[in-house]
Amino acid sequence: MDANELISYIIKLAQENTAGSIAGAFILVILLFWRPKLFFILLGVTAAAIGVSHLFSMLASTGL
């Protein structure tokens, strides 16, 4: 999956699920101000999960 495809998928998902996107953003902003350590832990875990998912996607497309 290309980075542009991933970004367009995320934007499409956010536009189709407005209430969920607003609620998720609100929760993340609250975490950023009240529990910044937890916010950055979640941010790191999410980034790692996206990286692993991208790695699996690249390996699957090569046939390995």
Phi, psi and omega in degrees: 000128180285155180297322179295323177295319180296316179295317179294325177295316180295317179296317179297317179297318180293323180289326181281334182240068186297313183298317179294323179293318179294317179296317178297317178296321179297315179296319179294322178294318177298316178297323181298321182272322185269325181222073183298328180296315178295321178301313183287330174296313178297321178297318178293317178297318179296316179297320178294319179295321177295319178297317179294319178298319179293320178299314178297322179296318180292319179293323180291327181286338179272349178091010179278000000 
